[in-house]
Each structure stands twice: as C-alpha cells, then as structure tokens.
Amino acid sequence: MYQRVTLKKAASDLIVTLKEKHGPLMFHQSGGCCDGSQPMCFEKGDFKIGGSDIKIGNIDDCEFFMSKDQYEYWKHTHLTIDVIPGRGSSFSLEIPLGFRFIVHSRLFTAAELQDLEPIVYFD
C-alpha cells in the first residue's frame, strides 16, 4: 500500500527532538489560517480531533490529520513533510526552535491511486 504522507530525513530528525522534549506527538494539516496551509505539530491530544477531521496516515509514529473539506482538495495528492529554518506564526511545537514544517506535494500516479492506505473517519 502507498502512503498518503511521508517525511524527509530533516523532518524526521526534528520529530525525534520534539518527542524527547514533549512526548508523543500528532500532526494536523492547517487549512490556511495563521501561516497558510502548513503541517502543525502538537503534543498528542492537544489538538481536538472531531467529526470534521480524518486521519490520512502516520509519520514517525505520529498520527497525521486534516479536515474532510481540505481532504477533498488533496485526496489525489501525496504529501511529503519537510522542515526549513525560520519562524512561522503558528502554534506548532517546532516554532520556538527556529524551524517550521512545510509540505511538498505531488499527484499520485495511477498505480498509487489503486493501492492507497485507507483514511480513518471520526464521528
């Protein structure tokens, strides 16, 4: 099965650092407020997931969520999470360290679309 979301090594390294400081983590793809559409990192459970959210995958044992409405725009897109230096204006855990997570995206191939990992809906 093909994953919907994956990581670059630099992002994985930063997640290790954040886990050492904060414990288990989770991600939610921001829908455009604050710093645009960026992946936001929180301590697990600090961002409340509800019926308007779905889980699209896991990165480094961290669940990755986005809203159902946003997923409709991104459902044919593979997301690669990366990190760059600089401070965003969000509440994401990496910001005080002088970094910010970003998304690189590409369309899935026809073969990938036939064998994608399932998404999880919440009610």
Secondary structure in CASP SS format (residue, H / E / C, confidence):
PFRMAT SS
TARGET T0000
AUTHOR 0000-0000-0000
METHOD secondary structure of the structure
MODEL  1
M C 1.00
Y E 1.00
Q C 1.00
R C 1.00
V E 1.00
T E 1.00
L E 1.00
K C 1.00
K H 1.00
A H 1.00
A H 1.00
S H 1.00
D H 1.00
L H 1.00
I H 1.00
V H 1.00
T H 1.00
L H 1.00
K H 1.00
E H 1.00
K H 1.00
H H 1.00
G C 1.00
P C 1.00
L E 1.00
M E 1.00
F E 1.00
H E 1.00
Q E 1.00
S C 1.00
G C 1.00
G E 1.00
C C 1.00
C C 1.00
D C 1.00
G E 1.00
S C 1.00
Q C 1.00
P E 1.00
M E 1.00
C E 1.00
F E 1.00
E E 1.00
K C 1.00
G C 1.00
D C 1.00
F C 1.00
K C 1.00
I C 1.00
G C 1.00
G C 1.00
S C 1.00
D E 1.00
I E 1.00
K E 1.00
I E 1.00
G E 1.00
N E 1.00
I E 1.00
D C 1.00
D C 1.00
C E 1.00
E E 1.00
F E 1.00
F E 1.00
M E 1.00
S E 1.00
K H 1.00
D H 1.00
Q H 1.00
Y H 1.00
E H 1.00
Y H 1.00
W H 1.00
K C 1.00
H C 1.00
T E 1.00
H E 1.00
L E 1.00
T E 1.00
I E 1.00
D E 1.00
V E 1.00
I E 1.00
P E 1.00
G C 1.00
R C 1.00
G C 1.00
S C 1.00
S C 1.00
F C 1.00
S C 1.00
L C 1.00
E C 1.00
I H 1.00
P H 1.00
L H 1.00
G C 1.00
F E 1.00
R E 1.00
F E 1.00
I E 1.00
V E 1.00
H E 1.00
S E 1.00
R E 1.00
L E 1.00
F C 1.00
T C 1.00
A H 1.00
A H 1.00
E H 1.00
L H 1.00
Q C 1.00
D C 1.00
L E 1.00
E C 1.00
P C 1.00
I C 1.00
V E 1.00
Y E 1.00
F C 1.00
D C 1.00
END
